[in-house]
Amino acid sequence: MNLESNVHYVGFCNNPYLYFSHAGLFLQTSQRETFSMTMLESRAYGIPSVAYSVPTSDLLKENGCGTVRIRPNDVDSAVINVYDI
């Protein structure tokens, strides 16, 4: 998929808002996140998100907010939704 030119892993940073302000999409693939603070932060910036539909991400569901929930481990659906956004 040649993601190397579009996806950058930066590790820990003290000010993630610098990155949120440039993000076009938030992708949450964790199935064990206790509560996704990063998803909440991305929504605060109006960034659309694609996340596995697990109890914690389902807490954030609202129609029209730009959050797409997919079945856990459904990689094909994740890819399709990322490209659609």
Stockholm file with secondary structure:
# STOCKHOLM 1.0

chainA/1-85         MNLESNVHYVGFCNNPYLYFSHAGLFLQTSQRETFSMTMLESRAYGIPSVAYSVPTSDLLKENGCGTVRIRPNDVDSAVINVYDI
#=GR chainA/1-85 SS CCGGGTCCCCCCCSCTHHHHTTCSCEEECCSSCSSCHHHHHHHHTTCCEEEECCHHHHTTCCTTSSEEEECTTCHHHHHHHHHHC
#=GC SS_cons        CCGGGTCCCCCCCSCTHHHHTTCSCEEECCSSCSSCHHHHHHHHTTCCEEEECCHHHHTTCCTTSSEEEECTTCHHHHHHHHHHC
//
